[in-house]
Amino acid sequence: MHADIGDLIVVRSPHEGGARDGTIVEVHGPDGSPPYMVRWSGDEHTSLVFPGPDATVQRAHHDVAAD
């Protein structure tokens, strides 16, 4: 798994019947690998996440500065 700051992480939970999403605010692993610090949508709670197979990353639209 690879992510950048600003990407969205979605964790699906079959036990809770839905999904939880949040914005990645820090990337702690080398080359964009986990763990990630995530600010969760809704309650704005922040936690360190070691994503499992039920998690996906949706890439944010990162602007590239023009020269």
All heavy atoms as TSV, in Angstrom:
chain	resi	resn	atom	element	x	y	z
A	1	MET	N	N	0.856	-1.175	0.000
A	1	MET	CA	C	0.000	0.000	0.000
A	1	MET	C	C	0.893	1.226	0.000
A	1	MET	O	O	1.923	1.261	0.656
A	1	MET	CB	C	-0.911	-0.033	1.226
A	1	MET	CG	C	-1.839	1.149	1.318
A	1	MET	SD	S	-3.053	1.011	2.644
A	1	MET	CE	C	-4.172	-0.171	1.900
A	2	HIS	N	N	0.479	2.255	-0.738
A	2	HIS	CA	C	1.221	3.507	-0.843
A	2	HIS	C	C	0.237	4.665	-0.706
A	2	HIS	O	O	-0.862	4.619	-1.241
A	2	HIS	CB	C	1.925	3.591	-2.194
A	2	HIS	CG	C	2.638	4.883	-2.389
A	2	HIS	ND1	N	2.015	5.999	-2.898
A	2	HIS	CD2	C	3.900	5.253	-2.114
A	2	HIS	CE1	C	2.884	6.998	-2.937
A	2	HIS	NE2	N	4.038	6.569	-2.471
A	3	ALA	N	N	0.641	5.691	0.015
A	3	ALA	CA	C	-0.211	6.869	0.173
A	3	ALA	C	C	0.654	8.107	0.346
A	3	ALA	O	O	1.829	8.020	0.698
A	3	ALA	CB	C	-1.128	6.713	1.376
A	4	ASP	N	N	0.038	9.248	0.099
A	4	ASP	CA	C	0.647	10.549	0.324
A	4	ASP	C	C	-0.262	11.340	1.258
A	4	ASP	O	O	-1.468	11.050	1.373
A	4	ASP	CB	C	0.797	11.327	-0.987
A	4	ASP	CG	C	1.817	10.704	-1.917
A	4	ASP	OD1	O	2.952	10.434	-1.463
A	4	ASP	OD2	O	1.484	10.487	-3.098
A	5	ILE	N	N	0.304	12.358	1.887
A	5	ILE	CA	C	-0.496	13.253	2.710
A	5	ILE	C	C	-1.605	13.854	1.851
A	5	ILE	O	O	-1.366	14.267	0.715
A	5	ILE	CB	C	0.391	14.348	3.330
A	5	ILE	CG1	C	1.357	13.707	4.335
A	5	ILE	CG2	C	-0.455	15.442	3.985
A	5	ILE	CD1	C	2.403	14.651	4.866
A	6	GLY	N	N	-2.813	13.854	2.379
A	6	GLY	CA	C	-3.967	14.385	1.663
A	6	GLY	C	C	-4.821	13.317	1.017
A	6	GLY	O	O	-5.963	13.574	0.636
A	7	ASP	N	N	-4.286	12.087	0.865
A	7	ASP	CA	C	-5.080	10.993	0.303
A	7	ASP	C	C	-6.160	10.577	1.294
A	7	ASP	O	O	-6.056	10.812	2.500
A	7	ASP	CB	C	-4.195	9.785	-0.012
A	7	ASP	CG	C	-3.267	10.015	-1.194
A	7	ASP	OD1	O	-3.438	11.022	-1.915
A	7	ASP	OD2	O	-2.354	9.184	-1.387
A	8	LEU	N	N	-7.174	9.925	0.784
A	8	LEU	CA	C	-8.282	9.432	1.595
A	8	LEU	C	C	-8.099	7.939	1.815
A	8	LEU	O	O	-7.808	7.201	0.871
A	8	LEU	CB	C	-9.610	9.684	0.876
A	8	LEU	CG	C	-10.874	9.319	1.630
A	8	LEU	CD1	C	-11.130	10.325	2.747
A	8	LEU	CD2	C	-12.057	9.283	0.684
A	9	ILE	N	N	-8.245	7.499	3.056
A	9	ILE	CA	C	-8.225	6.070	3.345
A	9	ILE	C	C	-9.639	5.648	3.727
A	9	ILE	O	O	-10.336	6.368	4.453
A	9	ILE	CB	C	-7.199	5.716	4.443
A	9	ILE	CG1	C	-7.049	4.195	4.555
A	9	ILE	CG2	C	-7.541	6.359	5.768
A	9	ILE	CD1	C	-5.833	3.745	5.326
A	10	VAL	N	N	-10.081	4.518	3.177
A	10	VAL	CA	C	-11.410	3.983	3.450
A	10	VAL	C	C	-11.223	2.596	4.036
A	10	VAL	O	O	-10.544	1.753	3.453
A	10	VAL	CB	C	-12.265	3.909	2.164
A	10	VAL	CG1	C	-13.627	3.302	2.468
A	10	VAL	CG2	C	-12.405	5.283	1.528
A	11	VAL	N	N	-11.813	2.380	5.210
A	11	VAL	CA	C	-11.738	1.087	5.879
A	11	VAL	C	C	-13.152	0.524	5.951
A	11	VAL	O	O	-14.031	1.115	6.577
A	11	VAL	CB	C	-11.127	1.215	7.294
A	11	VAL	CG1	C	-11.061	-0.143	7.967
A	11	VAL	CG2	C	-9.755	1.872	7.226
A	12	ARG	N	N	-13.355	-0.604	5.293
A	12	ARG	CA	C	-14.662	-1.256	5.289
A	12	ARG	C	C	-14.760	-2.188	6.492
A	12	ARG	O	O	-13.798	-2.867	6.827
A	12	ARG	CB	C	-14.843	-2.050	4.008
A	12	ARG	CG	C	-14.618	-1.183	2.784
A	12	ARG	CD	C	-15.579	-1.488	1.681
A	12	ARG	NE	N	-15.334	-0.684	0.502
A	12	ARG	CZ	C	-15.699	0.575	0.348
A	12	ARG	NH1	N	-16.322	1.186	1.314
A	12	ARG	NH2	N	-15.440	1.241	-0.762
A	13	SER	N	N	-15.913	-2.199	7.120
A	13	SER	CA	C	-16.102	-3.025	8.311
A	13	SER	C	C	-17.337	-3.897	8.143
A	13	SER	O	O	-18.461	-3.418	8.270
A	13	SER	CB	C	-16.260	-2.143	9.547
A	13	SER	OG	O	-16.539	-2.932	10.666
A	14	PRO	N	N	-17.136	-5.194	7.878
A	14	PRO	CA	C	-18.306	-6.068	7.747
A	14	PRO	C	C	-19.070	-6.224	9.055
A	14	PRO	O	O	-20.260	-6.470	9.057
A	14	PRO	CB	C	-17.701	-7.406	7.304
A	14	PRO	CG	C	-16.282	-7.350	7.723
A	14	PRO	CD	C	-15.883	-5.895	7.708
A	15	HIS	N	N	-18.406	-6.025	10.184
A	15	HIS	CA	C	-19.054	-6.173	11.481
A	15	HIS	C	C	-19.917	-4.970	11.838
A	15	HIS	O	O	-20.905	-5.093	12.537
A	15	HIS	CB	C	-18.015	-6.392	12.586
A	15	HIS	CG	C	-17.162	-7.593	12.326
A	15	HIS	ND1	N	-17.654	-8.878	12.373
A	15	HIS	CD2	C	-15.860	-7.704	11.988
A	15	HIS	CE1	C	-16.698	-9.731	12.084
A	15	HIS	NE2	N	-15.590	-9.055	11.842
A	16	GLU	N	N	-19.516	-3.795	11.348
A	16	GLU	CA	C	-20.274	-2.577	11.646
A	16	GLU	C	C	-21.195	-2.194	10.497
A	16	GLU	O	O	-21.899	-1.206	10.578
A	16	GLU	CB	C	-19.312	-1.440	11.979
A	16	GLU	CG	C	-18.523	-1.697	13.240
A	16	GLU	CD	C	-17.524	-0.603	13.534
A	16	GLU	OE1	O	-17.686	0.513	13.002
A	16	GLU	OE2	O	-16.584	-0.862	14.293
A	17	GLY	N	N	-21.153	-2.941	9.394
A	17	GLY	CA	C	-22.067	-2.731	8.290
A	17	GLY	C	C	-21.822	-1.480	7.471
A	17	GLY	O	O	-22.742	-0.932	6.899
A	18	GLY	N	N	-20.605	-1.015	7.407
A	18	GLY	CA	C	-20.351	0.177	6.619
A	18	GLY	C	C	-18.877	0.413	6.420
A	18	GLY	O	O	-18.078	-0.518	6.458
A	19	ALA	N	N	-18.553	1.658	6.211
A	19	ALA	CA	C	-17.165	2.035	5.989
A	19	ALA	C	C	-16.859	3.308	6.765
A	19	ALA	O	O	-17.754	4.098	7.051
A	19	ALA	CB	C	-16.902	2.248	4.510
A	20	ARG	N	N	-15.601	3.461	7.074
A	20	ARG	CA	C	-15.118	4.665	7.751
A	20	ARG	C	C	-14.025	5.255	6.879
A	20	ARG	O	O	-13.218	4.515	6.311
A	20	ARG	CB	C	-14.560	4.272	9.115
A	20	ARG	CG	C	-14.197	5.440	9.973
A	20	ARG	CD	C	-13.824	4.966	11.352
A	20	ARG	NE	N	-13.632	6.137	12.204
A	20	ARG	CZ	C	-13.027	6.130	13.360
A	20	ARG	NH1	N	-12.557	4.995	13.841
A	20	ARG	NH2	N	-12.903	7.223	14.057
A	21	ASP	N	N	-14.008	6.575	6.745
A	21	ASP	CA	C	-12.980	7.192	5.923
A	21	ASP	C	C	-12.340	8.355	6.648
A	21	ASP	O	O	-12.907	8.916	7.578
A	21	ASP	CB	C	-13.541	7.641	4.573
A	21	ASP	CG	C	-14.567	8.741	4.732
A	21	ASP	OD1	O	-14.154	9.918	4.800
A	21	ASP	OD2	O	-15.767	8.437	4.781
A	22	GLY	N	N	-11.140	8.679	6.212
A	22	GLY	CA	C	-10.418	9.792	6.803
A	22	GLY	C	C	-9.302	10.255	5.887
A	22	GLY	O	O	-8.944	9.582	4.920
A	23	THR	N	N	-8.754	11.397	6.220
A	23	THR	CA	C	-7.672	11.988	5.443
A	23	THR	C	C	-6.340	11.641	6.083
A	23	THR	O	O	-6.168	11.781	7.297
A	23	THR	CB	C	-7.834	13.517	5.388
A	23	THR	OG1	O	-9.113	13.815	4.811
A	23	THR	CG2	C	-6.740	14.164	4.561
A	24	ILE	N	N	-5.400	11.219	5.260
A	24	ILE	CA	C	-4.063	10.903	5.746
A	24	ILE	C	C	-3.323	12.220	5.969
A	24	ILE	O	O	-3.179	13.020	5.050
A	24	ILE	CB	C	-3.319	9.998	4.758
A	24	ILE	CG1	C	-4.054	8.656	4.677
A	24	ILE	CG2	C	-1.857	9.826	5.161
A	24	ILE	CD1	C	-3.539	7.715	3.613
A	25	VAL	N	N	-2.886	12.443	7.217
A	25	VAL	CA	C	-2.214	13.700	7.567
A	25	VAL	C	C	-0.715	13.508	7.805
A	25	VAL	O	O	0.029	14.485	7.827
A	25	VAL	CB	C	-2.884	14.384	8.782
A	25	VAL	CG1	C	-4.300	14.819	8.427
A	25	VAL	CG2	C	-2.888	13.493	10.008
A	26	GLU	N	N	-0.275	12.259	7.992
A	26	GLU	CA	C	1.145	11.947	8.127
A	26	GLU	C	C	1.388	10.553	7.561
A	26	GLU	O	O	0.557	9.662	7.720
A	26	GLU	CB	C	1.599	11.945	9.588
A	26	GLU	CG	C	1.541	13.276	10.280
A	26	GLU	CD	C	1.942	13.174	11.754
A	26	GLU	OE1	O	2.534	12.155	12.171
A	26	GLU	OE2	O	1.628	14.116	12.491
A	27	VAL	N	N	2.539	10.385	6.912
A	27	VAL	CA	C	2.959	9.085	6.404
A	27	VAL	C	C	4.239	8.728	7.149
A	27	VAL	O	O	5.227	9.445	7.073
A	27	VAL	CB	C	3.202	9.132	4.881
A	27	VAL	CG1	C	3.718	7.794	4.372
A	27	VAL	CG2	C	1.923	9.526	4.150
A	28	HIS	N	N	4.239	7.621	7.889
A	28	HIS	CA	C	5.366	7.264	8.737
A	28	HIS	C	C	6.303	6.229	8.117
A	28	HIS	O	O	7.425	6.068	8.576
A	28	HIS	CB	C	4.868	6.752	10.095
A	28	HIS	CG	C	4.287	7.839	10.933
A	28	HIS	ND1	N	4.998	8.492	11.896
A	28	HIS	CD2	C	3.053	8.404	10.927
A	28	HIS	CE1	C	4.231	9.416	12.462
A	28	HIS	NE2	N	3.040	9.377	11.895
A	29	GLY	N	N	5.856	5.502	7.122
A	29	GLY	CA	C	6.686	4.480	6.511
A	29	GLY	C	C	7.498	5.031	5.353
A	29	GLY	O	O	7.173	6.071	4.776
A	30	PRO	N	N	8.574	4.328	5.012
A	30	PRO	CA	C	9.379	4.764	3.874
A	30	PRO	C	C	8.604	4.617	2.563
A	30	PRO	O	O	7.804	3.695	2.411
A	30	PRO	CB	C	10.593	3.841	3.913
A	30	PRO	CG	C	10.146	2.641	4.670
A	30	PRO	CD	C	9.097	3.119	5.633
A	31	ASP	N	N	8.822	5.536	1.648
A	31	ASP	CA	C	8.208	5.476	0.313
A	31	ASP	C	C	6.695	5.418	0.331
A	31	ASP	O	O	6.081	4.773	-0.496
A	31	ASP	CB	C	8.760	4.287	-0.472
A	31	ASP	CG	C	10.267	4.364	-0.628
A	31	ASP	OD1	O	10.783	5.479	-0.807
A	31	ASP	OD2	O	10.928	3.305	-0.547
A	32	GLY	N	N	6.052	6.071	1.309
A	32	GLY	CA	C	4.593	6.136	1.352
A	32	GLY	C	C	3.911	4.929	1.940
A	32	GLY	O	O	2.693	4.777	1.842
A	33	SER	N	N	4.673	4.064	2.588
A	33	SER	CA	C	4.073	2.868	3.179
A	33	SER	C	C	3.550	3.165	4.588
A	33	SER	O	O	3.926	4.159	5.199
A	33	SER	CB	C	5.097	1.728	3.210
A	33	SER	OG	O	6.214	2.078	3.994
A	34	PRO	N	N	2.663	2.307	5.109
A	34	PRO	CA	C	2.121	2.505	6.453
A	34	PRO	C	C	3.198	2.413	7.516
A	34	PRO	O	O	4.264	1.845	7.247
A	34	PRO	CB	C	1.125	1.357	6.596
A	34	PRO	CG	C	0.879	0.842	5.219
A	34	PRO	CD	C	2.100	1.144	4.444
A	35	PRO	N	N	2.890	2.894	8.708
A	35	PRO	CA	C	1.588	3.356	9.194
A	35	PRO	C	C	1.304	4.804	8.785
A	35	PRO	O	O	2.202	5.544	8.394
A	35	PRO	CB	C	1.718	3.246	10.711
A	35	PRO	CG	C	3.171	3.460	10.980
A	35	PRO	CD	C	3.882	2.850	9.803
A	36	TYR	N	N	0.021	5.169	8.909
A	36	TYR	CA	C	-0.450	6.510	8.558
A	36	TYR	C	C	-1.151	7.137	9.759
A	36	TYR	O	O	-1.873	6.458	10.488
A	36	TYR	CB	C	-1.467	6.454	7.408
A	36	TYR	CG	C	-0.972	5.722	6.191
A	36	TYR	CD1	C	-1.687	4.667	5.666
A	36	TYR	CD2	C	0.214	6.097	5.565
A	36	TYR	CE1	C	-1.255	3.985	4.539
A	36	TYR	CE2	C	0.669	5.424	4.437
A	36	TYR	CZ	C	-0.071	4.372	3.934
A	36	TYR	OH	O	0.380	3.702	2.818
A	37	MET	N	N	-0.971	8.438	9.929
A	37	MET	CA	C	-1.773	9.191	10.880
A	37	MET	C	C	-2.984	9.687	10.097
A	37	MET	O	O	-2.835	10.323	9.049
A	37	MET	CB	C	-0.994	10.365	11.465
A	37	MET	CG	C	-1.727	11.099	12.565
A	37	MET	SD	S	-2.046	10.105	14.028
A	37	MET	CE	C	-0.407	9.916	14.701
A	38	VAL	N	N	-4.177	9.355	10.593
A	38	VAL	CA	C	-5.421	9.629	9.864
A	38	VAL	C	C	-6.339	10.497	10.706
A	38	VAL	O	O	-6.554	10.232	11.893
A	38	VAL	CB	C	-6.137	8.301	9.505
A	38	VAL	CG1	C	-7.483	8.569	8.850
A	38	VAL	CG2	C	-5.251	7.451	8.609
A	39	ARG	N	N	-6.894	11.551	10.082
A	39	ARG	CA	C	-7.941	12.362	10.700
A	39	ARG	C	C	-9.267	11.853	10.143
A	39	ARG	O	O	-9.571	12.015	8.965
A	39	ARG	CB	C	-7.778	13.841	10.383
A	39	ARG	CG	C	-8.846	14.695	11.088
A	39	ARG	CD	C	-8.740	16.194	10.823
A	39	ARG	NE	N	-7.410	16.701	11.019
A	39	ARG	CZ	C	-6.625	17.211	10.040
A	39	ARG	NH1	N	-7.064	17.265	8.806
A	39	ARG	NH2	N	-5.424	17.663	10.304
A	40	TRP	N	N	-10.043	11.206	11.002
A	40	TRP	CA	C	-11.279	10.552	10.583
A	40	TRP	C	C	-12.388	11.563	10.311
A	40	TRP	O	O	-12.550	12.530	11.049
A	40	TRP	CB	C	-11.724	9.548	11.636
A	40	TRP	CG	C	-10.731	8.448	11.803
A	40	TRP	CD1	C	-9.840	8.301	12.822
A	40	TRP	CD2	C	-10.493	7.373	10.902
A	40	TRP	NE1	N	-9.067	7.194	12.615
A	40	TRP	CE2	C	-9.445	6.595	11.431
A	40	TRP	CE3	C	-11.045	6.981	9.685
A	40	TRP	CZ2	C	-8.962	5.466	10.794
A	40	TRP	CZ3	C	-10.562	5.848	9.059
A	40	TRP	CH2	C	-9.540	5.099	9.612
A	41	SER	N	N	-13.150	11.308	9.275
A	41	SER	CA	C	-14.300	12.152	8.933
A	41	SER	C	C	-15.355	12.020	10.018
A	41	SER	O	O	-15.494	10.980	10.639
A	41	SER	CB	C	-14.899	11.722	7.599
A	41	SER	OG	O	-13.968	11.874	6.564
A	42	GLY	N	N	-16.089	13.074	10.208
A	42	GLY	CA	C	-17.180	13.042	11.189
A	42	GLY	C	C	-16.759	13.588	12.532
A	42	GLY	O	O	-17.153	14.682	12.910
A	43	ASP	N	N	-15.907	12.842	13.245
A	43	ASP	CA	C	-15.547	13.276	14.593
A	43	ASP	C	C	-14.191	13.974	14.667
A	43	ASP	O	O	-13.809	14.463	15.729
A	43	ASP	CB	C	-15.588	12.104	15.572
A	43	ASP	CG	C	-14.568	11.014	15.260
A	43	ASP	OD1	O	-13.751	11.186	14.337
A	43	ASP	OD2	O	-14.601	9.985	15.948
A	44	GLU	N	N	-13.459	14.012	13.532
A	44	GLU	CA	C	-12.157	14.682	13.451
A	44	GLU	C	C	-11.121	14.075	14.405
A	44	GLU	O	O	-10.088	14.661	14.660
A	44	GLU	CB	C	-12.286	16.190	13.699
A	44	GLU	CG	C	-13.116	16.907	12.658
A	44	GLU	CD	C	-12.502	16.891	11.272
A	44	GLU	OE1	O	-11.294	17.150	11.151
A	44	GLU	OE2	O	-13.239	16.615	10.305
A	45	HIS	N	N	-11.390	12.874	14.923
A	45	HIS	CA	C	-10.437	12.161	15.773
A	45	HIS	C	C	-9.238	11.752	14.920
A	45	HIS	O	O	-9.386	11.387	13.756
A	45	HIS	CB	C	-11.111	10.919	16.359
A	45	HIS	CG	C	-10.200	10.055	17.151
A	45	HIS	ND1	N	-9.839	10.352	18.443
A	45	HIS	CD2	C	-9.571	8.903	16.830
A	45	HIS	CE1	C	-9.018	9.412	18.881
A	45	HIS	NE2	N	-8.844	8.517	17.924
A	46	THR	N	N	-8.036	11.819	15.474
A	46	THR	CA	C	-6.826	11.433	14.754
A	46	THR	C	C	-6.226	10.202	15.413
A	46	THR	O	O	-6.133	10.124	16.639
A	46	THR	CB	C	-5.805	12.592	14.769
A	46	THR	OG1	O	-6.422	13.749	14.212
A	46	THR	CG2	C	-4.580	12.257	13.954
A	47	SER	N	N	-5.815	9.218	14.584
A	47	SER	CA	C	-5.198	8.015	15.125
A	47	SER	C	C	-4.179	7.444	14.153
A	47	SER	O	O	-4.228	7.708	12.951
A	47	SER	CB	C	-6.256	6.956	15.456
A	47	SER	OG	O	-6.956	6.567	14.300
A	48	LEU	N	N	-3.259	6.653	14.695
A	48	LEU	CA	C	-2.256	5.974	13.902
A	48	LEU	C	C	-2.873	4.691	13.361
A	48	LEU	O	O	-3.442	3.904	14.116
A	48	LEU	CB	C	-1.031	5.662	14.766
A	48	LEU	CG	C	0.198	5.132	14.035
A	48	LEU	CD1	C	0.729	6.165	13.042
A	48	LEU	CD2	C	1.272	4.765	15.036
A	49	VAL	N	N	-2.755	4.484	12.035
A	49	VAL	CA	C	-3.434	3.373	11.384
A	49	VAL	C	C	-2.414	2.467	10.686
A	49	VAL	O	O	-1.561	2.951	9.942
A	49	VAL	CB	C	-4.460	3.894	10.349
A	49	VAL	CG1	C	-5.100	2.756	9.581
A	49	VAL	CG2	C	-5.511	4.742	11.036
A	50	PHE	N	N	-2.523	1.180	10.962
A	50	PHE	CA	C	-1.782	0.144	10.254
A	50	PHE	C	C	-2.825	-0.586	9.409
A	50	PHE	O	O	-3.465	-1.518	9.902
A	50	PHE	CB	C	-1.128	-0.820	11.241
A	50	PHE	CG	C	-0.059	-0.190	12.090
A	50	PHE	CD1	C	-0.381	0.535	13.223
A	50	PHE	CD2	C	1.277	-0.312	11.744
A	50	PHE	CE1	C	0.606	1.114	14.017
A	50	PHE	CE2	C	2.269	0.264	12.529
A	50	PHE	CZ	C	1.937	0.973	13.662
A	51	PRO	N	N	-3.061	-0.152	8.159
A	51	PRO	CA	C	-4.183	-0.672	7.374
A	51	PRO	C	C	-4.068	-2.170	7.090
A	51	PRO	O	O	-2.985	-2.681	6.821
A	51	PRO	CB	C	-4.130	0.115	6.068
A	51	PRO	CG	C	-3.008	1.055	6.173
A	51	PRO	CD	C	-2.279	0.821	7.428
A	52	GLY	N	N	-5.210	-2.818	7.149
A	52	GLY	CA	C	-5.303	-4.236	6.819
A	52	GLY	C	C	-5.875	-4.409	5.418
A	52	GLY	O	O	-6.016	-3.445	4.662
A	53	PRO	N	N	-6.255	-5.634	5.082
A	53	PRO	CA	C	-6.771	-5.923	3.740
A	53	PRO	C	C	-8.133	-5.289	3.450
A	53	PRO	O	O	-8.552	-5.234	2.299
A	53	PRO	CB	C	-6.861	-7.449	3.714
A	53	PRO	CG	C	-6.932	-7.860	5.139
A	53	PRO	CD	C	-6.158	-6.825	5.908
A	54	ASP	N	N	-8.797	-4.790	4.481
A	54	ASP	CA	C	-10.104	-4.150	4.304
A	54	ASP	C	C	-9.983	-2.655	4.017
A	54	ASP	O	O	-10.981	-1.950	3.923
A	54	ASP	CB	C	-10.977	-4.383	5.532
A	54	ASP	CG	C	-10.337	-3.894	6.829
A	54	ASP	OD1	O	-9.109	-3.637	6.825
A	54	ASP	OD2	O	-11.048	-3.783	7.828
A	55	ALA	N	N	-8.753	-2.158	3.861
A	55	ALA	CA	C	-8.526	-0.722	3.638
A	55	ALA	C	C	-8.071	-0.454	2.204
A	55	ALA	O	O	-7.340	-1.247	1.613
A	55	ALA	CB	C	-7.481	-0.210	4.609
A	56	THR	N	N	-8.525	0.681	1.686
A	56	THR	CA	C	-8.074	1.150	0.370
A	56	THR	C	C	-7.710	2.621	0.477
A	56	THR	O	O	-8.217	3.344	1.344
A	56	THR	CB	C	-9.162	0.981	-0.710
A	56	THR	OG1	O	-10.332	1.697	-0.308
A	56	THR	CG2	C	-9.508	-0.473	-0.940
A	57	VAL	N	N	-6.831	3.051	-0.414
A	57	VAL	CA	C	-6.423	4.455	-0.470
A	57	VAL	C	C	-6.942	5.049	-1.765
A	57	VAL	O	O	-6.767	4.470	-2.840
A	57	VAL	CB	C	-4.885	4.597	-0.394
A	57	VAL	CG1	C	-4.465	6.026	-0.664
A	57	VAL	CG2	C	-4.377	4.141	0.962
A	58	GLN	N	N	-7.606	6.196	-1.646
A	58	GLN	CA	C	-8.057	6.946	-2.814
A	58	GLN	C	C	-7.154	8.150	-2.943
A	58	GLN	O	O	-7.075	8.977	-2.026
A	58	GLN	CB	C	-9.513	7.361	-2.655
A	58	GLN	CG	C	-10.445	6.186	-2.569
A	58	GLN	CD	C	-11.884	6.600	-2.317
A	58	GLN	OE1	O	-12.222	7.782	-2.289
A	58	GLN	NE2	N	-12.745	5.620	-2.122
A	59	ARG	N	N	-6.448	8.226	-4.043
A	59	ARG	CA	C	-5.472	9.271	-4.265
A	59	ARG	C	C	-6.137	10.643	-4.361
A	59	ARG	O	O	-7.143	10.807	-5.038
A	59	ARG	CB	C	-4.685	9.004	-5.550
A	59	ARG	CG	C	-4.046	7.620	-5.611
A	59	ARG	CD	C	-2.849	7.491	-4.758
A	59	ARG	NE	N	-1.824	8.350	-5.316
A	59	ARG	CZ	C	-0.761	8.762	-4.669
A	59	ARG	NH1	N	-0.577	8.397	-3.435
A	59	ARG	NH2	N	0.118	9.539	-5.231
A	60	ALA	N	N	-5.552	11.614	-3.685
A	60	ALA	CA	C	-6.001	13.002	-3.798
A	60	ALA	C	C	-5.423	13.573	-5.081
A	60	ALA	O	O	-4.450	13.052	-5.621
A	60	ALA	CB	C	-5.522	13.816	-2.587
A	61	HIS	N	N	-6.003	14.630	-5.545
A	61	HIS	CA	C	-5.482	15.295	-6.727
A	61	HIS	C	C	-4.389	16.243	-6.290
A	61	HIS	O	O	-4.674	17.335	-5.794
A	61	HIS	CB	C	-6.590	16.050	-7.469
A	61	HIS	CG	C	-7.671	15.138	-7.955
A	61	HIS	ND1	N	-7.506	14.333	-9.044
A	61	HIS	CD2	C	-8.909	14.876	-7.479
A	61	HIS	CE1	C	-8.596	13.624	-9.234
A	61	HIS	NE2	N	-9.467	13.942	-8.291
A	62	HIS	N	N	-3.141	15.800	-6.421
A	62	HIS	CA	C	-2.002	16.617	-6.007
A	62	HIS	C	C	-1.596	17.517	-7.167
A	62	HIS	O	O	-1.306	17.047	-8.259
A	62	HIS	CB	C	-0.824	15.735	-5.596
A	62	HIS	CG	C	-1.137	14.870	-4.430
A	62	HIS	ND1	N	-1.184	15.337	-3.139
A	62	HIS	CD2	C	-1.445	13.543	-4.345
A	62	HIS	CE1	C	-1.490	14.362	-2.321
A	62	HIS	NE2	N	-1.666	13.270	-3.020
A	63	ASP	N	N	-1.607	18.823	-6.920
A	63	ASP	CA	C	-1.203	19.792	-7.947
A	63	ASP	C	C	0.302	19.806	-8.086
A	63	ASP	O	O	1.033	19.755	-7.105
A	63	ASP	CB	C	-1.695	21.197	-7.593
A	63	ASP	CG	C	-3.215	21.292	-7.666
A	63	ASP	OD1	O	-3.805	20.539	-8.444
A	63	ASP	OD2	O	-3.783	22.118	-6.920
A	64	VAL	N	N	0.759	19.883	-9.303
A	64	VAL	CA	C	2.180	19.990	-9.577
A	64	VAL	C	C	2.448	21.411	-10.019
A	64	VAL	O	O	1.807	21.912	-10.940
A	64	VAL	CB	C	2.616	18.987	-10.672
A	64	VAL	CG1	C	4.091	19.167	-10.991
A	64	VAL	CG2	C	2.315	17.569	-10.235
A	65	ALA	N	N	3.374	22.084	-9.347
A	65	ALA	CA	C	3.682	23.480	-9.694
A	65	ALA	C	C	4.317	23.537	-11.080
A	65	ALA	O	O	5.218	22.767	-11.401
A	65	ALA	CB	C	4.618	24.067	-8.647
A	66	ALA	N	N	3.854	24.447	-11.879
A	66	ALA	CA	C	4.417	24.633	-13.220
A	66	ALA	C	C	5.646	25.533	-13.134
A	66	ALA	O	O	5.684	26.470	-12.342
A	66	ALA	CB	C	3.368	25.258	-14.148
A	67	ASP	N	N	6.632	25.223	-13.939
A	67	ASP	CA	C	7.849	26.048	-13.976
A	67	ASP	C	C	7.694	27.205	-14.916
A	67	ASP	O	O	7.044	27.197	-15.867
A	67	ASP	CB	C	9.065	25.203	-14.412
A	67	ASP	CG	C	9.429	24.176	-13.339
A	67	ASP	OD1	O	9.267	24.500	-12.144
A	67	ASP	OD2	O	9.883	23.085	-13.702
